[in-house]
């Protein structure tokens, strides 16, 4: 989930980078997040990552978004 704590709306990009292949792919691009609002990036689905893969969240304004993720580690 992405929450906007700014006083104005922003746009948000979320990418996943698979380091094993060097591929970066967008999950969302240019999604609007209104002031004080939130965006659920993935609802009811999952993304499987290797330990070296990573997710990056970009905002159109500095210090405007808070991000919460849920991680399940299979051991």
PEMO-V72097 format. One record per backbone hydrogen bond with DSSP energy under -1.0 kcal/mol. NH is the residue of the N-H (numbers start at 1). CO is the residue of the C=O. If there is no record, write none. Layout:
BEGIN
NH/CO ; NH/CO
END
This chain:
BEGIN
2/39 ; 3/66 ; 4/37 ; 5/64 ; 10/33 ; 12/31 ; 13/58 ; 14/28 ; 15/56 ; 16/25 ; 17/54 ; 18/23 ; 21/18 ; 22/18 ; 23/18 ; 25/16 ; 27/14 ; 28/14 ; 31/12 ; 33/10 ; 37/34 ; 39/2 ; 53/50 ; 54/17 ; 56/15 ; 58/13 ; 60/11 ; 66/3 ; 68/1
END
